């Protein structure tokens, strides 16, 4: 326990966090990292990807359309996914300027931000530790935060650096605010809004810093309520200005089932909070990880939600006596829960829990200290017999299992990166493909084709002028040729299967990692957005929905090409056994059935 109270502990914890995540240094680029690299290098083959560092996270803007650009044919005409993270974008430009072909140094850069977040958090825990608690309690909270498995993706995925940059400045804003209010340190009065503003320019998750500042005003600060609320007016004003600028500049998300704009669609966001917050909170507690909901069948996902609600009800009963006695515990709970609100705008994932983990680890340490303390000092009384075993469970989950899960997650991300590079290498890149239009019959996810296009361009390989994916499905796809120019495509169960569902009559595995591909296809369209009656045109190809499923998804779609299917303008590609291969369109009047990818 003496070590947890040592003066140098925050720096030791920062070094520990860096060392634990250091296997990420060798991962290389992953997913969005390739798009960011292409955007900053302004590749002439992919001009639509070019972005300035300040706009690096404007993924889908006005210059991306179904008719010309990298979007799949089922993308909404009103789709927009653009995040205002200029500070983070500048750090990526810095990486490229210094280490253009050395991604391992970019990973080191990301790990330094994560270590900085741990150091600042450990200092904050120490400052806000209740006088009634031993010094080791703050150290325990810092240790839990340093080895939190939720930090794995922000550490290992360069594009996710925004989470740690936002956390560093948001946590720093709370730290300097406490120095101002408690010690009278005047610079804290203006450093608080400055740091919070920098955090918001790093990433939207810094909004969680505002939740902690509100909790500070309500539960820790002294004086009248009016004076306490007026004291947080400057950082609140910064948040309001940031939000107004965010919307005025056209940032945000629209017409995507995976991203919900709280300001533009408040009712949908409220529904998402009810659906996602319990899963995220249980992920914060430690089990089950919220990511499971994205790969679970619909029935299992419903069970996970019910388990989360029941588990949180029990936890609330356990923690309630502690909240009544410890005002710092109330502060941490409000900050933790408030930090989850921005995370509810997208699909559940533990990588979104960095800011909520700040309060979660503090609350865990306070709970453990009270549950395992002397009986006379414990607020749990009759509940003590239940609280003590649960405290031991929390210690095992957060001090033993968490670092193991972090290393496993980093290894999984490394494997994903290797898979992406292997798949991309199978996509045609011969000189003849320049000027051709690649037609991909089916693929597990359109991200494979998009990444192949970008990776090959970055490596100086030839790429097609356009790519059209006919179907993205894990299940069998039937392709029928009706004339010299036309194909009709029918995936089993229809296009865009709802998350967690499958074709009628098929038994579903409770958990299937590939099911995340099925979820991700809804990135490009609103959940209840109808398809247009008129044909969609993609580089002269007329795409028409012929039949709908019972829930209004396309069941059969025709693709009428302006040139015969045998014309050399088209390069036919299909998916087979984990990679892309050539494809021969069927003869007129014939049909082919492409195998399931999930069996």
C-alpha positions in Angstrom: 0.0 0.0 0.0 2.9 2.3 0.6 3.8 2.3 -3.1 0.3 3.5 -4.0 0.8 6.5 -1.8 4.3 7.4 -3.2 4.8 11.0 -4.4 6.2 9.8 -7.7 3.4 7.3 -8.4 1.7 9.4 -11.2 4.9 9.3 -13.2 5.4 5.6 -12.5 1.8 4.9 -13.7 2.4 6.8 -16.9 5.5 4.7 -17.6 3.5 1.5 -16.7 0.7 2.5 -19.1 3.2 3.1 -21.9 5.0 -0.2 -21.3 1.8 -2.2 -21.1 0.6 -0.9 -24.5 4.0 -0.9 -26.1 3.3 -4.0 -28.3 1.1 -1.6 -30.3 4.2 0.1 -31.6 4.7 -2.6 -34.3 1.1 -2.8 -35.5 1.5 -0.3 -38.4 -1.4 1.4 -40.0 -5.0 0.3 -39.4 -8.4 1.1 -41.0 -8.9 4.9 -40.9 -5.1 5.4 -40.7 -4.8 4.7 -44.4 -7.5 7.2 -45.3 -5.9 9.8 -43.2 -2.5 9.2 -44.9 -4.1 9.4 -48.3 -5.9 12.6 -47.3 -2.8 14.4 -46.1 -0.7 13.2 -49.1 -3.3 14.4 -51.6 -3.0 11.4 -53.8 -3.8 12.3 -57.4 -5.5 8.9 -58.0 -7.9 9.7 -55.1 -8.6 13.4 -55.2 -11.9 13.0 -53.3 -10.0 11.9 -50.2 -7.8 15.0 -50.0 -8.3 16.9 -46.7 -6.4 19.6 -44.8 -5.2 18.6 -41.3 -8.0 20.7 -39.8 -10.7 18.7 -41.8 -9.1 15.3 -41.5 -12.1 13.7 -39.7 -14.6 15.0 -42.2 -15.0 11.5 -43.6 -18.1 12.0 -45.7 -18.7 15.5 -47.0 -20.4 17.3 -49.8 -17.9 16.1 -52.4 -18.7 12.4 -51.8 -21.7 11.1 -53.6 -23.1 7.8 -54.8 -22.7 8.9 -58.4 -19.0 9.7 -58.2 -16.9 8.7 -55.2 -16.1 5.9 -52.8 -19.6 5.5 -51.3 -21.6 2.2 -51.9 -24.7 2.4 -54.0 -27.0 2.1 -51.0 -25.6 5.1 -49.2 -28.0 7.9 -48.4 -28.0 10.9 -50.7 -28.0 13.0 -47.5 -25.2 11.1 -45.7 -22.8 13.2 -43.7 -20.2 12.1 -41.2 -17.8 14.9 -40.3 -16.1 15.4 -36.9 -14.4 18.7 -35.9 -11.1 17.6 -34.5 -8.6 20.1 -35.8 -6.0 19.6 -33.0 -5.9 15.9 -33.5 -5.6 16.4 -37.2 -2.6 18.6 -36.7 -0.9 15.9 -34.7 -1.4 13.4 -37.6 0.1 16.0 -40.0 3.0 16.3 -37.6 3.5 12.6 -37.7 3.5 12.5 -41.5 6.0 15.4 -41.7 8.5 13.8 -39.3 7.9 10.0 -39.8 6.4 9.6 -43.3 7.3 5.9 -43.6 7.8 5.1 -40.0 4.4 4.3 -38.4 6.1 2.9 -35.3 7.0 6.4 -34.2 3.4 7.5 -34.8 2.4 4.8 -32.3 5.0 6.1 -29.9 3.5 9.5 -30.2 0.0 8.1 -29.5 1.3 6.2 -26.4 2.8 9.4 -25.1 -0.6 11.0 -25.1 -2.0 8.0 -23.3 0.7 8.1 -20.7 0.1 11.9 -20.3 -3.6 11.2 -19.6 -2.7 8.7 -16.9 -0.2 11.1 -15.3 -2.8 13.9 -15.2 -5.5 11.6 -13.9 -3.3 10.2 -11.1 -2.6 13.8 -10.0 -6.3 14.5 -10.0 -7.2 11.4 -8.0 -4.6 12.5 -5.4 -6.0 16.1 -5.1 -9.6 15.0 -4.9 -9.1 12.1 -2.5 -11.4 12.3 0.5 -9.6 13.1 3.8 -11.4 10.1 5.4 -9.7 7.7 3.0 -6.1 6.5 3.1 -3.6 7.8 0.5 -3.4 4.4 -1.2 -7.0 4.8 -2.4 -6.1 7.5 -4.9 -3.1 5.4 -6.0 -5.4 2.4 -6.6 -7.7 4.6 -8.8 -4.6 5.7 -10.7 -3.4 2.2 -11.2 -6.8 1.0 -12.4 -6.9 3.9 -14.9 -3.3 3.2 -16.1 -4.1 -0.5 -17.0 -7.7 0.0 -18.1 -8.3 -2.3 -21.1 -10.6 0.4 -22.6 -7.4 2.2 -23.5 -6.2 -0.5 -25.9 -7.8 0.8 -29.1 -6.8 4.5 -28.4 -3.3 3.2 -27.8 -3.0 0.8 -30.7 -5.0 2.6 -33.4 -3.4 5.9 -34.5 -6.7 7.3 -35.8 -8.2 6.8 -32.3 -5.6 9.2 -30.8 -8.4 11.8 -30.5 -9.7 10.0 -27.4 -6.5 10.4 -25.5 -5.8 14.0 -26.7 -9.3 15.0 -25.6 -8.8 13.2 -22.2 -5.5 14.9 -21.5 -6.9 18.4 -21.8 -10.3 17.6 -20.3 -8.8 16.0 -17.2 -6.3 18.9 -17.0 -9.2 21.4 -17.0 -10.6 19.6 -13.9 -7.2 19.6 -12.2 -6.5 23.3 -12.7 -10.2 24.1 -11.8 -9.7 22.4 -8.4 -6.5 24.3 -7.8 -8.3 27.6 -8.5 -11.4 26.8 -6.3 -9.6 25.0 -3.5 -6.2 26.8 -3.3 -7.1 30.2 -4.9 -4.6 29.6 -7.8 -5.8 32.4 -10.1 -4.3 31.0 -13.4 -6.7 28.1 -13.0 -9.6 30.5 -13.7 -8.6 31.0 -17.3 -6.7 27.7 -17.8 -9.9 25.7 -17.1 -11.8 27.0 -20.2 -8.6 27.0 -22.3 -7.8 23.3 -21.5 -11.4 22.3 -22.0 -11.5 24.1 -25.4 -8.3 22.4 -26.5 -9.8 19.0 -25.4 -12.9 19.7 -27.5 -10.7 20.6 -30.5 -9.1 17.2 -30.0 -12.3 15.2 -29.8 -16.0 15.2 -28.9 -15.4 13.0 -25.8 -13.9 16.0 -24.0 -17.6 17.0 -23.4 -17.2 14.6 -20.5 -14.9 17.1 -18.9 -17.9 19.4 -18.6 -19.8 16.7 -16.8 -17.1 16.5 -14.2 -16.9 20.3 -13.8 -20.7 20.3 -13.2 -20.2 17.5 -10.6 -17.5 19.6 -9.0 -19.8 22.6 -8.7 -22.6 20.5 -7.3 -20.8 18.3 -4.8 -17.3 19.5 -4.1 -17.1 23.3 -4.4 -18.1 25.5 -1.4 -20.4 28.5 -1.3 -23.9 29.2 -2.5 -25.2 27.2 -5.4 -25.4 30.4 -7.5 -21.7 31.2 -6.9 -20.7 27.6 -7.6 -22.6 27.5 -10.9 -21.3 31.0 -11.9 -17.7 29.7 -11.4 -18.2 27.1 -14.2 -19.7 29.7 -16.5 -16.4 30.3 -18.5 -15.9 26.6 -19.4 -19.6 26.3 -20.1 -19.4 29.3 -22.5 -16.5 27.6 -24.3 -18.6 24.5 -24.7 -21.5 26.5 -26.1 -19.3 28.4 -28.5 -17.7 25.1 -29.6 -21.1 23.5 -30.2 -22.4 26.5 -32.2 -19.2 26.6 -34.3 -19.4 22.8 -34.8 -22.9 23.1 -36.3 -22.3 26.4 -38.2 -19.3 24.8 -40.0 -21.4 21.9 -41.1 -19.9 19.2 -38.8 -21.9 16.4 -37.4 -23.6 13.2 -38.6 -26.9 12.7 -40.5 -28.6 9.8 -42.3 -26.4 7.1 -40.7 -27.8 4.4 -38.5 -24.5 4.1 -36.6 -24.0 7.8 -35.8 -26.8 10.0 -34.3 -26.5 13.8 -34.0 -27.9 14.7 -30.6 -28.8 18.2 -31.6 -30.3 17.3 -35.0 -32.2 14.2 -33.8 -32.8 14.5 -30.1 -35.6 11.8 -29.9 -33.4 9.3 -31.7 -30.5 10.2 -29.5 -32.7 9.7 -26.4 -33.7 6.3 -27.6 -30.0 5.5 -28.3 -29.1 6.5 -24.7 -31.7 4.0 -23.3 -30.4 1.3 -25.6 -26.6 1.9 -25.3 -25.9 3.5 -21.9 -26.6 0.4 -19.9 -24.2 -1.6 -22.1 -21.5 1.0 -21.8 -21.9 1.3 -18.1 -21.5 -2.5 -17.7 -18.5 -2.3 -19.9 -17.1 0.3 -17.5 -17.8 -2.0 -14.5 -15.8 -4.6 -16.3 -18.2 -7.3 -17.7 -19.5 -7.9 -20.3 -17.6 -5.7 -22.7 -20.0 -3.4 -24.6 -18.5 -4.5 -27.9 -20.3 -7.8 -27.6 -23.6 -6.2 -28.6 -22.3 -5.5 -32.1 -21.5 -9.2 -32.8 -24.4 -10.8 -30.9 -27.5 -12.2 -32.4 -30.6 -10.0 -31.8 -31.8 -12.3 -29.0 -28.4 -12.4 -27.3 -28.1 -8.6 -27.6 -31.5 -8.2 -25.9 -30.3 -10.5 -23.2 -27.1 -8.4 -22.7 -29.2 -5.3 -22.3 -31.5 -6.9 -19.7 -28.4 -8.3 -17.9 -26.9 -4.8 -17.9 -30.1 -3.2 -16.5 -30.4 -5.8 -13.8 -26.7 -5.6 -13.0 -26.8 -1.8 -12.7 -29.8 -2.0 -10.5 -27.9 -4.3 -8.1 -24.8 -2.1 -8.3 -26.9 1.1 -7.6 -28.2 -0.6 -4.4 -24.7 -1.5 -3.4 -23.2 2.0 -4.0 -26.1 4.0 -2.7 -24.9 4.1 0.9 -21.5 5.2 -0.3 -23.0 8.0 -2.4 -25.0 9.3 0.6 -21.8 9.6 2.7 -19.1 10.5 0.2 -19.6 13.7 -1.8 -16.5 12.9 -3.9 -18.2 9.7 -4.9 -21.2 11.6 -6.1 -18.9 13.8 -8.1 -17.2 10.8 -9.8 -20.6 9.2 -10.6 -22.0 12.3 -12.2 -18.9 12.7 -14.3 -18.7 9.0 -15.3 -22.4 8.9 -16.4 -22.2 12.3 -18.1 -19.2 11.3 -20.0 -21.1 8.4 -21.5 -23.6 10.6 -23.2 -21.3 11.5 -26.2 -20.5 7.8 -26.5 -24.1 7.0 -26.9 -24.1 8.8 -30.3 -22.5 5.7 -31.9 -22.5 2.0 -31.5 -21.3 0.6 -28.1 -17.6 0.0 -27.8 -15.3 0.0 -24.8 -12.8 2.2 -26.6 -15.3 5.0 -25.9 -14.9 4.7 -22.2 -11.7 6.7 -21.6 -13.4 9.7 -20.0 -16.0 7.6 -18.1 -13.2 5.5 -16.9 -11.8 8.5 -15.0 -14.7 8.4 -12.7 -15.2 4.7 -12.9 -11.8 3.9 -11.5 -12.2 6.5 -8.7 -15.5 5.1 -7.7 -14.1 1.5 -7.8 -11.2 2.5 -5.5 -13.6 4.3 -3.0 -15.9 1.3 -3.0 -13.1 -1.2 -2.4 -11.7 1.0 0.4 -15.0 1.2 2.2 -16.0 -2.4 1.6 -12.7 -3.9 2.8 -12.1 -1.3 5.6 -12.9 -1.7 9.3 -16.5 -2.7 9.9 -17.0 0.4 12.1 -16.0 2.7 9.2 -17.9 1.0 6.5 -21.2 2.6 5.3 -22.5 -0.7 4.0 -23.7 -2.1 7.4 -26.0 -5.0 6.6 -24.9 -5.0 3.0 -21.3 -5.5 4.0 -21.4 -9.3 3.3 -22.4 -8.7 -0.3 -20.1 -5.6 -0.7 -16.9 -7.4 0.4 -17.1 -10.2 -2.2 -18.0 -7.7 -4.9 -15.0 -5.6 -4.0 -12.7 -8.6 -4.5 -14.4 -9.2 -7.9 -13.7 -5.6 -8.9 -10.0 -6.0 -7.9 -9.6 -9.1 -9.9 -11.4 -7.6 -13.0 -9.5 -4.3 -13.0 -6.1 -5.3 -11.7 -5.7 -8.8 -13.0 -7.9 -9.3 -16.0 -7.8 -5.7 -17.4 -4.1 -5.7 -18.5 -4.5 -9.2 -20.0 -7.6 -8.0 -22.0 -5.6 -4.9 -23.1 -2.8 -7.1 -24.5 -5.3 -9.4 -26.1 -7.1 -6.5 -27.7 -3.8 -5.1 -29.1 -3.0 -8.5 -30.5 -6.4 -8.7 -32.1 -5.9 -5.3 -33.7 -2.5 -6.3 -35.0 -4.2 -9.4 -36.5 -6.9 -7.2 -38.1 -4.2 -5.0 -39.6 -2.4 -8.0 -41.1 -5.7 -9.3 -42.5 -6.5 -6.0 -44.2 -3.1 -5.9 -45.8 -3.4 -9.5 -47.0 -6.8 -8.9 -48.4 -5.8 -5.7 -50.1 -2.9 -7.5 -51.8 -5.4 -9.8 -53.5 -7.3 -7.0 -55.2 -6.3 -6.6 -58.9 -3.5 -4.0 -59.3 -2.1 -4.8 -62.8 -1.5 -1.9 -65.2 -4.6 -2.8 -67.3 -6.9 -1.9 -64.4 -6.2 1.8 -64.8 -9.2 3.3 -66.5 -11.3 0.2 -65.9 -14.4 0.0 -63.6 -14.0 -2.7 -61.0 -17.3 -4.6 -60.4 -17.2 -6.6 -57.1 -20.0 -9.2 -57.0 -20.0 -9.5 -53.2 -17.7 -9.0 -50.2 -18.0 -9.4 -46.4 -17.8 -5.6 -46.1 -17.3 -2.6 -48.5 -14.5 -1.5 -46.2 -12.3 -4.2 -47.7 -12.7 -2.8 -51.2 -12.3 0.8 -50.1 -9.2 -0.1 -48.1 -7.7 -2.1 -51.0 -8.2 1.0 -53.3 -6.4 3.3 -50.8 -3.6 0.9 -49.8 -2.8 0.1 -53.3 -2.7 3.8 -54.3 -0.4 4.5 -51.3 1.9 1.7 -52.4 2.1 3.1 -55.9 0.1 0.3 -57.5 -2.5 0.7 -60.2 -6.1 1.2 -59.1 -9.4 1.2 -61.1 -11.1 4.5 -61.9 -14.2 3.3 -60.0 -15.3 0.5 -57.8 -18.9 -0.8 -57.5 -19.8 -3.4 -55.0 -23.0 -5.2 -56.0 -23.7 -6.8 -52.6 -22.1 -6.8 -49.2 -23.4 -9.9 -47.4 -22.2 -12.8 -45.2 -24.8 -15.1 -46.7 -25.2 -16.6 -50.2 -25.8 -14.2 -53.0 -27.7 -15.1 -56.2 -26.7 -13.3 -59.4 -29.0 -13.7 -62.5 -28.3 -12.3 -65.9 -31.4 -11.1 -67.7 -29.8 -9.7 -70.9 -26.5 -8.5 -72.3 -26.4 -5.5 -70.1 -28.3 -6.4 -66.9 -27.7 -8.4 -63.7 -30.2 -9.0 -60.9 -28.7 -9.6 -57.5 -30.5 -11.3 -54.6 -28.6 -11.8 -51.3 -30.2 -14.4 -49.1 -32.3 -12.5 -46.6 -32.0 -9.3 -48.6 -29.6 -6.4 -48.7 -28.6 -4.6 -45.4 -29.7 -7.2 -42.9 -30.5 -5.6 -39.6 -27.8 -5.9 -36.9 -28.0 -9.2 -35.1 -30.4 -10.8 -37.6 -30.1 -13.3 -40.4 -32.1 -14.7 -43.3 -35.5 -16.2 -42.4 -35.2 -19.8 -41.3 -31.5 -19.7 -40.5 -30.3 -20.5 -37.0 -27.9 -17.8 -35.8 -24.7 -18.3 -33.8 -25.1 -16.4 -30.4 -21.8 -14.5 -31.0 -20.2 -14.2 -34.4 -17.3 -11.7 -34.9 -18.0 -11.4 -38.6 -21.4 -10.0 -37.7 -19.8 -6.7 -37.1 -19.4 -6.4 -40.8 -23.2 -6.7 -41.1 -23.6 -3.9 -38.5 -21.0 -1.6 -40.2 -22.9 -1.6 -43.5 -25.5 0.6 -41.8 -22.9 3.4 -41.5 -24.0 4.7 -44.9 -27.8 4.9 -44.4 -30.4 5.7 -41.8 -32.2 2.8 -40.1 -35.6 3.7 -41.4 -34.7 5.7 -44.5 -36.7 4.5 -47.6 -34.9 3.8 -50.9 -35.8 6.1 -53.8 -38.3 4.9 -56.4 -36.1 6.2 -59.3 -32.9 4.4 -60.3 -29.6 5.2 -58.7 -26.9 6.0 -61.3 -23.3 5.1 -60.6 -20.9 5.9 -63.5 -23.6 5.3 -66.0 -24.8 2.1 -64.3 -28.6 2.2 -63.5 -29.3 0.6 -60.1 -33.0 -0.1 -59.4 -34.6 -1.8 -56.4 -37.0 -4.4 -57.8 -38.3 -6.1 -54.7 -38.4 -5.2 -51.0 -38.3 -7.4 -47.9 -41.1 -7.2 -45.3 -39.1 -4.6 -43.4 -38.6 -2.4 -46.5 -35.0 -3.4 -47.3 -34.0 -4.2 -50.9 -34.5 -7.9 -51.7 -33.7 -7.9 -55.4 -31.7 -5.1 -57.2 -31.0 -4.8 -60.9 -27.8 -3.3 -62.3 -28.1 -2.2 -65.9 -24.7 -1.5 -67.4 -24.2 1.0 -70.3 -21.9 -1.5 -72.1 -22.2 -5.3 -72.4 -20.9 -7.2 -69.4 -18.1 -8.6 -71.5 -16.7 -5.2 -72.5 -13.1 -4.7 -71.3 -14.2 -1.5 -69.5 -15.4 -3.7 -66.7 -13.1 -5.7 -64.4 -15.1 -8.4 -62.7 -14.0 -9.3 -59.1 -15.5 -11.7 -56.5 -14.8 -12.8 -53.0 -13.5 -16.4 -52.4 -11.8 -18.0 -49.4 -10.6 -14.8 -47.7 -9.6 -12.7 -50.7 -10.5 -11.2 -54.1 -10.5 -13.3 -57.3 -11.6 -12.9 -60.9 -15.2 -13.5 -61.8 -17.0 -14.5 -65.1 -20.5 -13.1 -65.4 -23.1 -15.8 -66.2 -24.6 -16.2 -69.7 -27.9 -14.6 -70.6 -30.7 -16.3 -68.8 -28.4 -18.1 -66.4 -27.8 -17.5 -62.7 -25.0 -18.3 -60.2 -25.1 -18.7 -56.5 -22.1 -17.4 -54.6 -21.3 -19.2 -51.3 -22.0 -18.0 -47.8 -19.1 -16.3 -46.0 -20.2 -17.0 -42.5 -20.2 -20.8 -42.6 
